[in-house]
Amino acid sequence: MRPASTHYKSVLAASAEYLFPEKYSTTFTPEERTGIVKQFQEFDSDDNGFIDKDELNEIFSRVG
């Protein structure tokens, strides 16, 4: 996880806390941000907070 900074807002989803870039805080509603985080969690299969190359390949195979 990245350290907290003024450029990120905390978004809670399930039991994990993810940092969402603050520049998007007015672009997306809180509900949309939560949805984005949940989608991210679905693809972050090892729950390390990053999408690695294997997880990215899985994303690409799902979307075609």
Summary of the structure (lengths in Angstrom):
residues: 64
radius of gyration: 12.5
end to end distance: 29.4
largest distance: 36.8
contacts: 135
relative contact order: 0.15
helix: 44%
strand: 19%
